[in-house]
C-alpha cells in the first residue's frame, strides 16, 4: 500500500498542470488588465467560498473548531493550514493573477527588443522565481510563518504558470503538432511518453529545490493534445463528452473532493468511499461524487448570480 501511495503522489503533477493552464489561458486574454485579473479571481473564490461556508466551516465549528479573526482570513484565501486541504491553490491563483499582468508587460517588452527573447524569457521565468524561493527558504523557521511559507509555495509553482504563458506566447505546442500526423501510432507514442514522464517524475521530481514540473508539464500537455486531437478527429463522442464535462467542472471537483479527506468533514463524507477496499472503485466513486457536488454548487452559483443581477437592475431602476 505504501508503494501505491508513493507512486500516486507522482500524479500531484496535476497541480503544476493547473498552474500551466492558468498561464497558458492568460496569454490569450484580450484584456490583461487588473480588472480582468480580479474578475477571474472572483470566479474562483465564489465557488470556493460557497463550499467553504456551507460545508467546511459549519462542520468544523460543530466539532469544536475555534474560528479566530486570523483563522477567518486564512480560510477565505486558502492559506496554510486550512480546513479544505486542497484549497491552497486559491492563494496561488490570486498570486498568479496579480503577477501575470506584470510578467506579460515584461515578456512582451523583451520580445520587441531582441530576437533572443525566447531565451531571455525562459531564463527569467525559471531563474528569478527560483532565487526568490531559495531566499524565502533560507529564512529561519519559514515553514512556521504562514505568509512566508505560502509565498514560498507561490514562487515554487510560479515557473509552471509562466511556462504555460511562454508556451502560448511562442506557439510551441501548435508548431509541434502541426508537423505531426494524427495517427494511432503517434497516440501510442504519446501514451508511452506520458508514462515515461510520470516515471521520471517519480524518481526525480526536483533538483536542489527546483521543481522539474516546469519541464515535465509541457511534455504531458503536448502528449495529451496529440491524444485528444486524434480522438476529436475520430469523433469518439463518449470520451470527448466525458472529458468535456470533467473540464467544465474541474475547479468545483477540486474543491469538493476535499470533503473526503480533510479534517472534521472526512468523518462524515469518507464512509461513502471507504465501504470498499478496491482502490479503483474508491477513485471512481470520488470522481463521480465530486462531479455531482461540483455540478450542484455550480448550479447554485448560477442562480445566485442571476438573482444578484436582477436585484442590481431593480436598484438601478429605482435610482434612475
C-alpha positions, -999 to 999 in steps of 0.1 A, spaced: 0 0 0 29 23 8 43 18 -27 10 26 -43 7 58 -22 42 68 -31 36 64 -68 2 81 -65 20 112 -52 36 114 -87 2 124 -100 4 156 -79 18 170 -112 -19 179 -117 -11 210 -95 16 220 -120 -8 213 -149 -34 236 -133 -7 263 -129 4 257 -166 -31 261 -179 -36 293 -158 -6 309 -176 -15 294 -210 -50 307 -209 -39 341 -196 -18 347 -227 -50 346 -249 -70 370 -227 -78 401 -247 -79 422 -216 -48 417 -195 -56 445 -170 -61 440 -133 -98 444 -139 -97 411 -158 -75 396 -130 -99 405 -103 -128 391 -124 -110 357 -127 -101 357 -90 -137 363 -81 -149 334 -104 -126 311 -84 -135 325 -50 -172 323 -54 -173 285 -57 -146 281 -31 -164 303 -6 -198 287 -12 -184 253 -4 -163 267 25 -193 284 42 -218 256 36 -197 226 45 -162 231 59 -167 259 84 -201 248 98 -190 212 103 -157 224 119 -175 247 143 -199 220 153 -169 197 161 -152 223 182 -131 244 158 -122 278 171 -125 304 144 -105 335 152 -103 366 131 -69 355 116 -82 320 110 -111 335 91 -87 353 68 -67 321 64 -98 302 54 -110 329 30 -79 326 9 -69 290 15 -37 300 33 -20 272 52 -30 254 72 -67 254 61 -98 234 66 -100 224 30 -67 206 25 -67 212 -13 -76 249 -12 -41 262 -11 -43 267 -49 -67 296 -41 -39 318 -27 -16 307 -55 -42 316 -81 -47 350 -66 -10 355 -65 -6 343 -102 -34 366 -114 -17 396 -97 17 388 -111 8 378 -146 -1 413 -158 34 425 -148 51 394 -164 31 399 -196 43 435 -199 79 424 -193 79 395 -217 62 415 -244 87 443 -240 116 419 -242 102 403 -273 101 437 -290 137 445 -280 156 414 -291 154 383 -313 167 363 -284 136 370 -263 127 333 -263 159 325 -244 158 356 -221 122 350 -212 129 313 -205 158 323 -183 137 348 -164 108 326 -157 129 298 -144 158 316 -126 141 346 -109 113 327 -91 138 300 -80 162 326 -65 133 342 -46 122 307 -35 157 300 -22 157 333 -3 124 326 14 136 290 22 166 305 39 145 324 65 147 306 98 116 285 106 100 298 74 75 269 75 60 281 107 53 316 94 21 314 74 27 342 49 64 333 43 55 296 38 27 304 14 49 329 -5 74 300 -9 47 278 -23 37 306 -48 73 310 -61 77 272 -62 49 269 -87 51 303 -104 75 289 -131 49 262 -140 24 290 -146 49 312 -166 60 283 -187 23 279 -197 23 316 -208 56 311 -225 44 280 -244 14 300 -257 35 331 -265 58 312 -288 31 288 -301 53 258 -291 25 231 -290 8 242 -322 41 243 -340 50 207 -329 15 192 -335 13 209 -370 43 187 -380 28 155 -367 1 135 -384 -29 125 -363 -23 87 -364 -28 59 -339 9 53 -336 15 89 -326 -12 84 -300 6 52 -288 39 71 -286 21 98 -266 8 73 -241 43 59 -237 56 95 -234 31 102 -205 43 70 -188 79 80 -192 73 115 -178 54 101 -147 82 75 -140 108 102 -144 90 125 -120 86 96 -96 124 92 -94 134 129 -99 108 155 -91 132 183 -83 168 193 -83 181 215 -54 145 226 -47 139 235 -83 106 218 -94 111 199 -126 74 200 -133 84 232 -152 96 208 -180 75 177 -172 42 196 -175 46 210 -211 55 175 -222 24 160 -206 2 187 -221 18 181 -255 11 143 -254 -24 150 -241 -31 174 -270 -19 147 -295 -42 121 -280 -73 144 -278 -67 157 -313 -69 122 -326 -100 114 -305 -117 146 -317 -109 138 -354 -122 103 -349 -153 117 -332 -151 94 -302 -181 110 -286 -183 93 -252 -147 101 -244 -149 137 -258 -181 142 -238 -166 128 -206 -135 150 -206 -156 180 -217 -177 176 -185 -147 170 -163 -130 200 -177 -161 222 -173 -165 213 -136 -128 207 -128 -125 236 -103 -156 225 -83 -144 189 -84 -110 200 -70 -126 219 -41 -154 194 -33 -133 163 -33 -115 176 -2 -146 166 19 -135 130 17 -100 137 31 -99 169 52 -100 172 90 -135 175 105 -155 168 74 -139 135 63 -156 116 92 -189 125 76 -181 120 39 -153 94 37 -176 64 45 -192 70 11 -158 58 -4 -144 35 22 -171 9 23 -149 -8 -3 -112 -16 -3 -109 -16 -41 -86 14 -49 -100 17 -84 -136 18 -72 -127 43 -45 -111 66 -71 -142 63 -94 -166 70 -65 -145 100 -55 -146 114 -91 -184 108 -96 -195 121 -62 -172 151 -65 -186 158 -100 -221 157 -87 -212 180 -58 -195 204 -83 -225 204 -106 -248 212 -77 -227 241 -64 -222 255 -99 -260 255 -104 -265 273 -71 -239 299 -81 -256 303 -115 -289 312 -98 -273 333 -71 -256 354 -98 -289 357 -117 -307 368 -85 -280 393 -77 -282 407 -113 -320 411 -110 -316 429 -77 -289 452 -92 -311 461 -122 -340 469 -99 -319 491 -77 -306 509 -108 -342 515 -120 -352 528 -86 -322 552 -85 -329 562 -122 
